[in-house]
Amino acid sequence: MTNPLLLFALPPPMPDVEPDMRVGFILAPEFTLLPFASYIDGLRHAADVADFNRQIYCHWKIIGPTLTPVTASCGVEILPHEIFPDPTEFDYIVVVGGQLPKCLDLAEESFHFIRYAYEQGCSIVGLCTGSFILAKAGLLDDRRCAVHFEHSNQFKKLYPRALPVTDQIYVKDNNIITCPGGSAALDLVFSLIETHCGKARAVKVLKSLLVDRHRSTFHMSHRPYGHLTACGNKSVEQAVELMEKDITAPYSIQALAKTINISERELNRAFKQYADEPPSSVWRKMRLSHGHWLLVNTKRTVTQIALECGFSDGAHFCRWFKNAYDETPAQFRKHRRGI
């Protein structure tokens, strides 16, 4: 029988080099595992040759106010490596958020360390609901930050001085970077690895993790209400599915309610409970989101996009688009041309 150890090569000698990228992770209570795992595994594959796990080109530690294990929202426990060291050891402090509102219950020492690290010139990254944590720390006043669309209303009410963005998978505002989480954390770490370690190491990450391509910051899903198709209320679920099918030629809410055998009043009440806004507003935002996606990903004219999204003409589309995104479709496309 073949010795399995003979089938695997030994790692080459350790080169005498300084890491290109040094990262400290702070895990919030009930943190979400996927963005943390995506980010740290990206670093792992960029840090060494082949599939070895030595921290050569990238270095990382999990840090905290104590060495007590931190429990993720899925129940997995992670043990910090070290109590808060000198933050100048790191290029990035990555704050991993998670289940709200529990993830905001960081020790005061953690908030102090985050603020101090920023003052010392570290770049601060907020993953998942890490944007809430950075805002609570006072670092997002008058700054743009990426927030998951499901949490945007909560965020705006809690932190009115911050500038939440829901149509990007990560946002960089000087030394503050935010990412709404999920698999988008891998796109963010790819971008940072490419910047610090070079294109070859970034591509190695994608190949090792079987990811076919890196998404740009503006590659965002244009289904802002897709989660309502599984919200638990049958009427809302059916209505949203019909709305998505009739983006181009929307009809009245009264006709929509009749189609799913419910009164218009009952439908409005259900949407208020599950979407926190009336069905007419949801439908319009769906159509605007689709137009937003078309502006980025196609060369169709604004008028063509307006008609495809169910607006009577380009003027109506432009007015509602500016209300939603604070700029006209032409300005939006100009700013993102070539991205």
C-alpha positions, 0 to 999 in steps of 0.5 A: 500500500502506498504511503499517502505522505509520499504523494504530497510535496514538502514545502520549500524553505521559508523566504526571509521577507516581510508580509505584504499585508498584516490583518487583525480580526475583531469578531463581534458577538454572534458574528457571521461565519461566511464573510469572516471565512471568505476573508481569512481563507483568501489571505491564507491562499495568498500567504504561501505557495501551493496549498501550504498555510504559512503566513509568509506574504500575508499575516493575520491574528484574531484579537480581542479584549480577552482570550474568551472564545467568540461564538458565531451566529451559527454556534461555532466558537473561535478563540482569539490569538491575542489580547489587543496588541499595538495596532501599528502591527497591522495594516488593516483591522477587520471588524466582523459584524453579525446578528443584530442587535447582539453584535453591537454588544462589544466591550468598550475596550473594543470600541476604544481599540478600533478608534485608536487603531484608526487614529494610528493610521490603520485602515478599518474594515467593517464586514457584514453589519460591521458598518453598524459597529463602526458607526457606533464607534463614531467613524462613519459620520459624513462617510459613505459606507456599504450596508445590506439593503435589508438593514438600511432602514435600521441603519439610517434611523440609528446613525443619521450622520452616516451615508449608507450605500446599498448598491455596492458590494464594498465601499472605500471611503479613505481609510474606512472600508465597508462590505455588507458581507456574505460572499462579497467579502471574498471580492473585497479581500481579492481587491486588497490582495491584488493591491498589496501582494500583486495580481498573481497572488490574487488570481491564485486565491480565485483558482484555489477557491474555485471562483470563476471571476472577481466582481467589481464593487458595483456588481450588485444584485438587482433584486432588492426585494428578493428576500420577500419571496420567502418572508413567510406571508403567502400574499406578499410572496405571491405579490413580489413574484408577480411584481418581478415578472411585470417589471416592464408593464406594471399594473395597478395595486388593486389589480395585483391584489385581485390576482392573488385573491386579497383586498387592496387594503389587506395587501397594503397592511401585509407589505407594511408589516413585512417590507415596512412600505406599501406595495406601490413603493416596493414595485417602483423601487424594483423597477428603479433597481432594474434600471440601475442595473441596466445603466451599469451593464448595458449600453441602452439609452436612458429612454430605452431603459425607462420604458423597459422598467415600466415608466411612461417616459425618460423624464419620469424615470429620471425624476424617480431615479434621482430621488432614489440615488441622489443623481440622474441616470446620466450622472450615475452612468458617467461616474461608473463608466469603465468600471 
